[in-house]
Amino acid sequence: MPDPRTSPALRQLAAIGRDPDPLAWSWAVVRLELCGRLLLSPEARTTLGARPGHVLDVRGLCNTTALVLRAIGRGRTITVDRRGRIYVPMWLRRGPSYLIGARADSATVVLVPVTVLDALGDDLEGEEP
């Protein structure tokens, strides 16, 4: 794993004199329903502009590990139902628990299966200090 002290992103932030804000993201762990629906956290619903009792279409972009949701922009249409739930794509259904990150200042929500963190932990565990 690369040394975080040599990260280009951290060097760029240091160059402009701004420290990363650890409170920029709000995180929640949620469980997937048997039918494949997932209730977004209150912060994620607010970030996307979902209101109770209203249906909202958002845009979703994905890769092999995560789904990124935004209220506008590129990506496939994903519907947030009246209760704030979405259907998780089949390829992303890798276990019962998911980590949801919401960042209000960029109107971005990230959905990642917890199994991704398990794999990262396994990789880090095997590293020499």
C-alpha positions as a printed Julia matrix, in Angstrom:
129×3 Matrix{Float64}:
   0.0    0.0     0.0
   1.35   3.45   -0.85
   2.61   5.69    1.93
  -0.17   8.26    2.61
   2.46  10.93    3.3
   3.42  10.85   -0.39
  -0.16  11.13   -1.65
  -0.51  13.69   -4.46
  -3.87  14.78   -3.04
  -2.37  15.49    0.39
   0.52  17.39   -1.19
  -1.95  19.53   -3.15
  -3.94  20.29   -0.01
  -0.76  21.19    1.88
   0.25  23.5    -0.97
  -2.91  25.56   -0.6
  -2.74  25.49    3.19
  -6.0   23.62    3.74
  -6.3   20.53    5.9
  -8.77  17.79    4.94
 -12.05  18.21    6.83
 -12.84  14.92    8.55
 -16.4   16.11    9.23
 -17.23  16.75    5.58
 -18.73  13.25    5.25
 -21.43  11.73    7.42
 -21.4    7.92    7.55
 -24.01   5.3     8.39
 -24.2    1.52    8.24
 -27.47   0.11    6.91
 -28.85  -3.34    6.14
 -30.18  -4.54    2.82
 -33.78  -5.79    2.77
 -34.37  -9.3     1.38
 -35.94  -7.85   -1.78
 -32.8   -5.76   -2.52
 -34.01  -2.4    -1.23
 -31.97  -0.24    1.06
 -33.19   2.63    3.26
 -30.87   5.6     2.77
 -29.67   7.34    5.92
 -31.37  10.63    6.83
 -28.2   12.52    5.85
 -28.09  10.79    2.45
 -31.75  11.58    1.79
 -31.2   15.24    2.7
 -28.06  15.43    0.56
 -29.94  14.13   -2.48
 -32.97  16.35   -1.85
 -35.4   13.51   -1.09
 -38.51  14.5     0.88
 -40.81  12.16    2.8
 -43.81  11.16    0.7
 -42.22  12.17   -2.62
 -40.5   10.08   -5.29
 -37.15  11.38   -6.55
 -35.02  10.28   -9.5
 -31.27  10.62   -8.95
 -28.27   9.71  -11.1
 -26.02   6.78  -10.24
 -22.5    5.99  -11.43
 -20.76   2.82  -10.4
 -17.61   0.77  -10.62
 -16.85  -2.67   -9.25
 -16.91  -1.57   -5.61
 -19.21   1.4    -5.08
 -22.27   3.27   -6.27
 -22.14   7.09   -6.35
 -25.47   8.92   -6.28
 -26.04  12.56   -7.2
 -29.22  14.57   -7.62
 -28.12  15.75  -11.08
 -25.41  14.89  -13.56
 -24.35  11.85  -15.51
 -25.29   8.3   -14.79
 -28.2    5.92  -14.78
 -31.53   6.92  -13.25
 -32.17   5.43   -9.82
 -35.45   6.09   -8.03
 -35.63   7.03   -4.37
 -39.1    5.94   -3.28
 -41.51   7.77   -0.96
 -39.86   6.23    2.1
 -36.28   7.06    1.05
 -35.34   3.62   -0.27
 -33.5    2.56   -3.42
 -33.05  -0.79   -5.11
 -29.4   -1.81   -4.97
 -28.11  -3.1    -8.33
 -27.69  -6.89   -8.39
 -23.94  -6.73   -8.99
 -23.5   -4.67   -5.8
 -25.45  -7.04   -3.53
 -22.49  -8.54   -1.68
 -23.76  -9.02    1.8
 -26.33  -7.7     4.21
 -24.59  -4.49    5.35
 -23.61  -1.32    3.5
 -21.73   1.82    4.36
 -23.37   5.04    3.17
 -21.4    8.27    3.03
 -23.1   11.6     2.38
 -21.33  14.87    1.62
 -23.77  17.78    1.52
 -21.39  20.38    0.09
 -20.96  18.34   -3.11
 -24.45  16.72   -3.06
 -22.82  13.28   -3.26
 -23.81   9.97   -1.67
 -21.55   6.89   -1.81
 -22.82   3.35   -1.21
 -20.25   0.6    -0.51
 -20.75  -2.98    0.72
 -19.1   -3.51    4.1
 -17.33  -6.55    2.59
 -15.11  -4.07    0.69
 -13.84  -2.79    4.05
 -13.29  -6.37    5.23
 -11.06  -6.98    2.2
  -9.17  -3.72    2.82
  -8.66  -4.71    6.46
  -7.32  -8.1     5.39
  -4.87  -6.38    3.02
  -3.7   -3.94    5.69
  -3.37  -6.68    8.3
  -0.81  -8.48    6.18
   1.39  -5.4     5.71
   4.65  -4.97    7.57
   4.88  -1.77    9.66
